[in-house]
Amino acid sequence: MITLENRFFPVRSAVCFFVEGGIILVSVLASFLLLHKTGSGESIALNDAIVRGIVVAFICQSCMYLLDMYDLKNSQTWGELFFSVLFAVGFVCIGIGLVTYAVPGFGVEGTMYYLTVLFVAVFLLFWRIVFDFYLTRLAPRENILVMGTGETARMVGEEVLKRERLGFRLVGFAGDPQSADVRTNGTGEIVGGFSQVADLVREKKVRKLVVALSERRGGYPVESLLDLRVRGCEVVEWPSFFEKLSGRIAIDNLSPSYFIFHEGFSKSRFLLFFRRVVSLLASVVLLILLSPILLVAALLIKIDSPGPVFYRQERVGRRGKIFRILKFRSMRQDAEGESGPRWAAENDPRITRMGRILRKSRLDEVPQIFNVLRGDLNLVGPRPERPAFVVQLEKAIPYYSLRHTVRPGLTGWAQVEFTYCGTIEESKEKLQYDLFYIKNMSLKLDLLILFRTVKIVLLGRGAR
């Protein structure tokens, strides 16, 4: 594991990506060399074959990315693995055909086409089987001991268990067996008390000790922890470890001092200015590129149901400023006439036929580019919420007002990491992702969010 933008990044995912890119390139070159040797291939140079291999790799790996095949924490059965590889190869067949038709110089055709598809399918499937066996049976893991037995410890343990395929192993919890028992939640077992921490670290070859105690008075083994730290065991507090592991900041049992003393929540004026300039330039480009789609969508909305094309809605922006966000209308004109403001639900009857298409494709959000130009939004940031909901959420969720310390965005970290929220509990979890973004805001993180937003939009995930 390496740390990227204050989050653990699995090196195994990067290795898998580059190895598969090489496998696909080798598959294309193997088909070229085989046909060239037998004298039955088309007359292209080796350099041209390499270019075609890069094109095939781009098409195939784009599909595999959309299928979440590089999110290695997701375990797949053999059947799911076989289907995913075949689906990606099928996408390659269509993609190569389109490229060959549109740009013949980059395409693959004839016998070389069939051999390439065959080699890619066989080699990728074999590689994935071997790699999956390595992840589940042979790959080294970092043993982690969680110190604590309460709700915080359980939460940390669950996050570790989700990422066993990425190189983590939860060996158990250290704490008082008479206290809140983690074993009842199926997370792990209490392997010893506080006084046994040093022995547990040595016996179970623990590389990282995560201190997840909400109460540190009495029985806190300071001397043992100091000794372990000096001997080379990494001793970390749970908030920072949880943040790097999950990509969010857990707000339960978190004191205000965390936000006061931790670096990251104070942003330089240069960073804020530069992000604003980038948002303006990008919004102009997007507006030009998407203008034909905007015109077609506006026409279809007008044909589908009576009412205006656009819908203006009050949202809370930076420092609590109220502004009116612009969207394509996706609901009936009288959608909130009787009920008032409320979150959209699955299969919401208020949504029109055209509205379902717009929401699924996220095209209803495109007019917000004008809000970016006006300065209400940035391209990336926490999504702005409605004033009526903000009042409700600020009373129910601690630290909720911190969302308004930065300019909201057209897309955000919570949008690519979490689903649509329609309850207070879901809003609470969404806030944890927003706080992570605010703390770790950077241009690199913005680029990652924009890259993943494309995937979310193409697959229509999280929309209601």
C-alpha positions as CSV (number, residue, x, y, z in Angstrom):
1,M,0.0,0.0,0.0
2,I,1.1,3.6,-0.7
3,T,-0.6,6.8,0.4
4,L,-2.1,9.0,-2.3
5,E,-3.9,12.2,-1.3
6,N,-4.1,10.9,2.3
7,R,-5.7,7.7,1.3
8,F,-4.3,4.2,1.0
9,F,-3.9,3.3,-2.7
10,P,-3.5,-0.4,-3.5
11,V,-0.3,-1.0,-5.5
12,R,-1.9,-4.4,-6.6
13,S,-4.5,-2.6,-8.6
14,A,-1.9,-0.6,-10.4
15,V,0.2,-3.7,-11.0
16,C,-2.9,-5.5,-12.4
17,F,-3.7,-2.6,-14.7
18,F,-0.2,-2.4,-16.2
19,V,0.3,-6.2,-16.5
20,E,-3.0,-6.5,-18.4
21,G,-2.1,-3.7,-20.7
22,G,1.1,-5.6,-21.5
23,I,-0.8,-8.8,-22.0
24,I,-3.2,-7.2,-24.5
25,L,-0.3,-5.6,-26.3
26,V,1.6,-8.9,-26.4
27,S,-1.6,-10.6,-27.7
28,V,-1.8,-8.2,-30.7
29,L,1.9,-8.6,-31.4
30,A,1.7,-12.4,-31.1
31,S,-1.1,-12.5,-33.8
32,F,0.9,-10.2,-36.0
33,L,4.1,-12.2,-35.7
34,L,2.3,-15.5,-36.2
35,L,0.7,-14.3,-39.4
36,H,3.8,-12.6,-40.6
37,K,5.8,-15.8,-40.1
38,T,3.3,-17.9,-42.1
39,G,3.0,-15.2,-44.8
40,S,-0.8,-14.9,-44.4
41,G,-1.0,-11.5,-42.6
42,E,-1.6,-8.0,-44.0
43,S,1.5,-6.0,-44.9
44,I,1.9,-3.7,-41.9
45,A,5.1,-2.8,-40.1
46,L,5.9,-3.8,-36.5
47,N,5.4,-0.2,-35.4
48,D,1.9,-0.2,-36.8
49,A,1.2,-3.4,-35.0
50,I,2.3,-1.8,-31.7
51,V,0.0,1.2,-32.3
52,R,-2.9,-1.2,-32.9
53,G,-2.0,-3.0,-29.7
54,I,-2.2,0.2,-27.7
55,V,-5.7,1.0,-29.2
56,V,-6.9,-2.5,-28.4
57,A,-5.6,-2.2,-24.8
58,F,-7.3,1.2,-24.4
59,I,-10.7,-0.2,-25.5
60,C,-10.4,-3.4,-23.4
61,Q,-9.2,-1.8,-20.3
62,S,-11.7,1.0,-20.4
63,C,-14.4,-1.6,-20.4
64,M,-12.7,-3.5,-17.5
65,Y,-12.6,-0.3,-15.6
66,L,-16.3,0.3,-16.1
67,L,-16.9,-3.3,-14.9
68,D,-15.0,-2.5,-11.6
69,M,-12.4,-5.1,-12.4
70,Y,-9.6,-3.0,-11.0
71,D,-11.4,-2.5,-7.7
72,L,-9.7,-5.5,-6.2
73,K,-11.5,-5.4,-2.8
74,N,-14.6,-6.7,-4.7
75,S,-14.4,-10.5,-4.7
76,Q,-15.7,-12.3,-7.8
77,T,-16.8,-15.9,-8.2
78,W,-15.2,-17.9,-11.1
79,G,-18.4,-17.5,-13.0
80,E,-18.5,-13.7,-12.5
81,L,-14.8,-13.5,-13.5
82,F,-15.4,-15.5,-16.6
83,F,-18.4,-13.4,-17.6
84,S,-16.5,-10.1,-17.0
85,V,-13.6,-11.1,-19.1
86,L,-15.8,-12.3,-21.9
87,F,-17.9,-9.1,-21.7
88,A,-14.7,-7.0,-22.0
89,V,-13.5,-9.1,-25.0
90,G,-16.9,-8.7,-26.6
91,F,-16.6,-4.9,-26.1
92,V,-13.2,-5.2,-27.8
93,C,-14.8,-6.9,-30.8
94,I,-17.3,-4.1,-31.2
95,G,-14.7,-1.4,-30.5
96,I,-12.1,-2.7,-32.9
97,G,-14.8,-2.9,-35.6
98,L,-15.8,0.7,-35.1
99,V,-12.2,1.9,-35.0
100,T,-11.3,-0.1,-38.2
101,Y,-14.3,1.4,-40.0
102,A,-13.7,5.0,-38.8
103,V,-9.8,5.1,-38.8
104,P,-8.5,2.1,-40.8
105,G,-4.9,2.9,-39.8
106,F,-5.6,2.1,-36.2
107,G,-7.8,-0.9,-36.7
108,V,-7.3,-4.6,-36.8
109,E,-9.0,-6.7,-39.5
110,G,-9.0,-10.0,-41.3
111,T,-7.4,-13.1,-39.7
112,M,-5.4,-10.8,-37.4
113,Y,-8.6,-9.6,-35.9
114,Y,-9.8,-13.1,-34.9
115,L,-6.4,-14.2,-33.6
116,T,-6.2,-11.0,-31.5
117,V,-9.6,-11.6,-29.9
118,L,-8.8,-15.2,-29.2
119,F,-5.4,-14.4,-27.7
120,V,-6.7,-11.6,-25.6
121,A,-9.6,-13.7,-24.2
122,V,-7.4,-16.7,-23.3
123,F,-4.4,-14.8,-21.9
124,L,-6.6,-12.4,-19.8
125,L,-8.7,-15.2,-18.4
126,F,-5.6,-17.2,-17.5
127,W,-3.9,-14.2,-15.9
128,R,-7.0,-13.3,-13.9
129,I,-7.3,-16.8,-12.5
130,V,-3.6,-16.8,-11.5
131,F,-3.9,-13.3,-10.0
132,D,-7.0,-14.1,-8.1
133,F,-5.3,-17.2,-6.6
134,Y,-2.3,-15.1,-5.7
135,L,-4.6,-12.5,-3.9
136,T,-6.5,-15.0,-1.9
137,R,-3.8,-17.6,-1.1
138,L,-0.3,-16.3,-1.6
139,A,-0.2,-12.5,-1.3
140,P,1.4,-11.1,1.9
141,R,-0.8,-9.2,4.3
142,E,-0.2,-6.6,6.9
143,N,-1.4,-7.9,10.2
144,I,-3.5,-5.3,12.1
145,L,-4.5,-5.4,15.8
146,V,-7.2,-2.9,16.9
147,M,-6.9,-1.7,20.5
148,G,-10.5,-1.2,21.8
149,T,-13.8,-3.1,21.9
150,G,-16.4,-0.4,21.4
151,E,-18.3,0.9,18.5
152,T,-15.3,2.8,17.1
153,A,-13.2,-0.3,17.2
154,R,-15.9,-2.3,15.4
155,M,-16.2,0.3,12.7
156,V,-12.4,0.2,12.1
157,G,-12.4,-3.6,12.1
158,E,-15.1,-3.7,9.5
159,E,-13.2,-1.4,7.1
160,V,-10.1,-3.6,7.5
161,L,-12.1,-6.8,6.7
162,K,-13.4,-5.2,3.5
163,R,-9.9,-4.8,2.2
164,E,-8.3,-8.2,3.0
165,R,-7.7,-8.7,-0.8
166,L,-5.7,-5.4,-0.8
167,G,-3.2,-6.6,1.7
168,F,-4.7,-6.1,5.2
169,R,-5.5,-8.8,7.8
170,L,-7.4,-8.2,11.0
171,V,-5.9,-10.4,13.8
172,G,-8.4,-9.3,16.4
173,F,-9.1,-6.7,19.1
174,A,-7.4,-6.0,22.4
175,G,-9.5,-4.8,25.3
176,D,-11.5,-5.8,28.3
177,P,-13.6,-8.9,27.6
178,Q,-16.3,-7.7,29.9
179,S,-16.9,-4.5,27.9
180,A,-18.8,-4.2,24.6
181,D,-18.0,-7.4,22.9
182,V,-17.1,-7.0,19.3
183,R,-17.6,-10.7,18.6
184,T,-21.3,-10.3,18.7
185,N,-21.2,-8.2,15.5
186,G,-19.2,-10.9,13.6
187,T,-16.3,-8.5,13.1
188,G,-13.6,-10.3,15.0
189,E,-12.7,-11.7,18.4
190,I,-11.1,-10.1,21.5
191,V,-7.7,-11.9,21.6
192,G,-6.4,-10.3,24.9
193,G,-6.5,-7.4,27.3
194,F,-4.6,-4.1,27.4
195,S,-1.9,-5.7,29.5
196,Q,-1.2,-8.3,26.9
197,V,-0.8,-5.9,23.9
198,A,3.0,-6.3,23.7
199,D,2.8,-10.1,23.7
200,L,-0.1,-10.1,21.1
201,V,2.0,-7.9,18.8
202,R,4.9,-10.3,19.0
203,E,2.9,-13.5,18.8
204,K,0.7,-12.5,15.9
205,K,3.4,-10.6,14.0
206,V,1.4,-7.4,14.1
207,R,2.7,-4.6,11.7
208,K,0.2,-1.9,12.7
209,L,-1.6,-1.3,16.0
210,V,-4.6,0.9,15.7
211,V,-5.7,2.6,18.9
212,A,-9.5,2.9,18.8
213,L,-10.5,4.0,22.3
214,S,-13.2,6.5,23.0
215,E,-12.2,6.6,26.6
216,R,-8.5,6.6,27.6
217,R,-8.7,6.9,31.4
218,G,-7.6,4.0,33.4
219,G,-5.8,0.9,32.1
220,Y,-4.3,2.7,29.1
221,P,-1.0,1.0,28.5
222,V,1.2,4.0,27.7
223,E,4.5,2.3,28.5
224,S,3.7,-0.7,26.3
225,L,2.7,1.5,23.4
226,L,5.9,3.5,23.7
227,D,8.0,0.3,23.8
228,L,6.2,-1.1,20.8
229,R,6.7,2.2,18.8
230,V,10.4,2.1,19.6
231,R,10.7,-1.6,18.6
232,G,9.3,-0.8,15.1
233,C,5.6,-1.5,15.4
234,E,3.5,1.2,13.8
235,V,1.1,2.7,16.4
236,V,-1.6,4.9,14.9
237,E,-4.7,6.6,16.2
238,W,-8.0,5.4,14.6
239,P,-9.2,8.7,13.0
240,S,-6.2,9.1,10.6
241,F,-6.1,5.3,9.8
242,F,-9.8,5.2,9.2
243,E,-9.6,8.2,6.9
244,K,-6.8,6.7,4.8
245,L,-8.6,3.3,4.6
246,S,-12.1,4.4,3.8
247,G,-11.8,7.8,2.1
248,R,-14.0,9.5,4.7
249,I,-13.8,11.1,8.1
250,A,-15.9,9.4,10.7
251,I,-17.6,12.0,12.9
252,D,-18.9,9.8,15.7
253,N,-16.7,9.9,18.8
254,L,-14.6,12.6,17.1
255,S,-13.8,15.7,19.2
256,P,-13.7,19.2,17.8
257,S,-10.0,19.3,18.4
258,Y,-9.5,17.1,15.4
259,F,-10.8,19.8,13.1
260,I,-9.0,22.6,15.0
261,F,-5.5,21.1,15.1
262,H,-5.2,18.8,12.1
263,E,-3.7,20.2,8.9
264,G,-5.7,20.4,5.8
265,F,-8.8,22.3,6.7
266,S,-7.0,25.7,6.0
267,K,-6.6,26.3,2.3
268,S,-4.2,28.7,0.6
269,R,-5.6,31.6,-1.4
270,F,-3.5,30.5,-4.4
271,L,-5.1,27.0,-4.4
272,L,-8.6,28.4,-4.2
273,F,-7.9,31.0,-6.9
274,F,-6.3,28.4,-9.2
275,R,-9.2,26.0,-8.8
276,R,-11.6,28.8,-9.6
277,V,-9.8,29.6,-12.8
278,V,-9.7,25.9,-13.8
279,S,-13.5,25.6,-13.1
280,L,-14.2,28.6,-15.3
281,L,-12.2,27.4,-18.3
282,A,-13.5,23.8,-18.0
283,S,-17.1,25.1,-17.8
284,V,-16.7,27.1,-21.0
285,V,-15.3,24.1,-22.8
286,L,-18.1,21.8,-21.5
287,L,-20.8,24.3,-22.5
288,I,-19.5,24.5,-26.1
289,L,-19.2,20.7,-26.4
290,L,-22.6,19.9,-24.8
291,S,-24.7,22.7,-26.4
292,P,-26.2,20.3,-29.0
293,I,-27.3,17.9,-26.2
294,L,-28.7,20.8,-24.2
295,L,-30.9,21.9,-27.2
296,V,-32.2,18.4,-27.9
297,A,-32.9,17.7,-24.2
298,A,-34.8,21.1,-23.9
299,L,-36.9,20.2,-26.9
300,L,-37.8,16.7,-25.6
301,I,-38.7,18.1,-22.1
302,K,-41.1,20.5,-23.7
303,I,-42.7,17.8,-25.8
304,D,-42.9,15.3,-22.9
305,S,-44.8,17.3,-20.3
306,P,-46.3,20.8,-19.7
307,G,-44.2,23.3,-17.9
308,P,-40.9,25.2,-18.2
309,V,-37.8,23.5,-19.5
310,F,-35.6,24.7,-16.6
311,Y,-36.1,24.4,-12.9
312,R,-34.6,26.8,-10.4
313,Q,-34.1,25.6,-6.9
314,E,-32.6,27.3,-3.8
315,R,-29.4,25.8,-2.5
316,V,-27.0,26.7,0.3
317,G,-23.5,27.7,-1.0
318,R,-20.3,28.8,0.5
319,R,-20.6,30.5,3.9
320,G,-24.3,29.8,4.0
321,K,-25.1,32.0,1.0
322,I,-28.4,31.1,-0.7
323,F,-28.4,30.9,-4.5
324,R,-30.7,29.4,-7.2
325,I,-29.4,26.4,-8.9
326,L,-30.4,25.7,-12.6
327,K,-31.5,22.2,-13.7
328,F,-33.5,20.6,-16.4
329,R,-37.0,20.0,-15.1
330,S,-37.3,16.3,-14.4
331,M,-40.5,16.3,-12.3
332,R,-44.1,17.4,-12.8
333,Q,-44.6,21.1,-12.6
334,D,-46.6,20.7,-9.3
335,A,-44.3,18.1,-7.8
336,E,-43.9,19.8,-4.4
337,G,-47.2,21.7,-4.4
338,E,-48.7,19.7,-1.5
339,S,-45.9,17.8,0.1
340,G,-43.3,20.6,0.1
341,P,-39.5,19.9,-0.1
342,R,-38.6,16.2,0.2
343,W,-35.9,13.9,-1.1
344,A,-36.5,12.0,-4.3
345,A,-37.2,8.3,-3.7
346,E,-36.8,5.2,-5.9
347,N,-39.4,5.1,-8.7
348,D,-40.7,8.5,-7.5
349,P,-44.1,9.1,-9.2
350,R,-43.4,12.8,-9.5
351,I,-40.7,12.2,-12.1
352,T,-41.7,12.5,-15.8
353,R,-40.8,10.0,-18.5
354,M,-38.1,12.3,-19.9
355,G,-37.1,13.1,-16.4
356,R,-36.2,9.5,-15.7
357,I,-33.8,9.5,-18.7
358,L,-32.3,12.8,-17.6
359,R,-31.7,11.7,-14.0
360,K,-30.3,8.3,-15.0
361,S,-27.8,10.0,-17.4
362,R,-27.3,13.0,-15.0
363,L,-28.1,15.3,-17.9
364,D,-30.5,17.2,-15.7
365,E,-27.4,18.6,-13.9
366,V,-25.7,19.9,-17.0
367,P,-27.4,23.4,-16.9
368,Q,-25.5,23.9,-13.6
369,I,-22.5,24.8,-15.8
370,F,-24.1,28.3,-15.9
371,N,-23.9,28.3,-12.0
372,V,-20.2,27.5,-12.4
373,L,-19.8,30.5,-14.7
374,R,-21.7,32.7,-12.3
375,G,-19.5,31.7,-9.3
376,D,-22.1,29.8,-7.4
377,L,-20.3,26.5,-8.0
378,N,-16.9,25.1,-8.8
379,L,-16.5,22.1,-11.0
380,V,-15.6,19.9,-8.0
381,G,-16.8,20.3,-4.4
382,P,-19.5,19.2,-2.0
383,R,-22.9,19.1,-3.6
384,P,-25.1,22.0,-2.4
385,E,-28.2,21.1,-0.4
386,R,-31.6,22.8,-0.1
387,P,-32.1,25.3,2.8
388,A,-35.0,23.3,4.3
389,F,-32.8,20.2,4.5
390,V,-29.8,22.1,5.8
391,V,-31.7,23.3,8.8
392,Q,-32.8,19.8,9.6
393,L,-29.4,18.2,9.0
394,E,-27.4,20.8,11.0
395,K,-29.6,19.9,14.0
396,A,-29.2,16.2,13.6
397,I,-25.6,15.8,12.4
398,P,-22.5,17.2,14.1
399,Y,-20.1,19.3,12.1
400,Y,-22.5,19.5,9.2
401,S,-21.9,23.3,8.8
402,L,-18.3,22.6,7.8
403,R,-19.6,21.7,4.3
404,H,-20.2,25.4,3.7
405,T,-16.6,26.5,4.3
406,V,-15.8,25.8,0.6
407,R,-17.5,26.5,-2.6
408,P,-19.9,23.7,-3.6
409,G,-19.3,21.7,-6.8
410,L,-21.0,20.2,-9.9
411,T,-19.6,16.9,-8.8
412,G,-17.7,15.8,-5.7
413,W,-16.0,13.0,-3.7
414,A,-19.2,11.9,-2.1
415,Q,-20.9,11.6,-5.5
416,V,-18.2,9.1,-6.8
417,E,-17.8,7.2,-3.5
418,F,-21.4,7.1,-2.2
419,T,-24.9,6.7,-3.6
420,Y,-27.8,9.1,-3.7
421,C,-28.8,10.1,-0.1
422,G,-32.4,10.4,0.9
423,T,-32.4,10.0,4.6
424,I,-30.6,11.7,7.6
425,E,-28.4,8.6,8.1
426,E,-27.4,8.6,4.5
427,S,-26.7,12.3,4.7
428,K,-24.5,11.7,7.7
429,E,-22.4,9.2,5.8
430,K,-22.2,11.5,2.8
431,L,-20.9,14.3,5.1
432,Q,-18.0,12.0,6.0
433,Y,-16.9,11.9,2.4
434,D,-17.4,15.7,2.0
435,L,-15.2,16.3,5.1
436,F,-12.5,14.1,3.6
437,Y,-12.6,16.1,0.4
438,I,-12.5,19.5,2.3
439,K,-9.5,18.3,4.4
440,N,-7.5,16.9,1.4
441,M,-8.6,19.3,-1.3
442,S,-6.1,19.4,-4.2
443,L,-5.9,19.5,-8.0
444,K,-4.9,15.8,-8.1
445,L,-7.9,14.8,-6.1
446,D,-10.1,17.0,-8.3
447,L,-8.8,15.2,-11.4
448,L,-9.5,11.8,-9.8
449,I,-13.0,12.8,-9.0
450,L,-13.7,14.1,-12.6
451,F,-12.2,10.9,-14.0
452,R,-14.5,8.7,-11.8
453,T,-17.5,11.0,-12.5
454,V,-17.3,10.0,-16.1
455,K,-17.7,6.3,-15.1
456,I,-20.6,7.1,-12.8
457,V,-22.4,9.1,-15.5
458,L,-21.8,6.3,-18.2
459,L,-23.2,3.6,-15.9
460,G,-26.0,5.8,-14.4
461,R,-25.1,4.8,-10.8
462,G,-26.7,6.4,-7.8
463,A,-29.3,8.4,-9.7
464,R,-33.0,8.7,-8.6
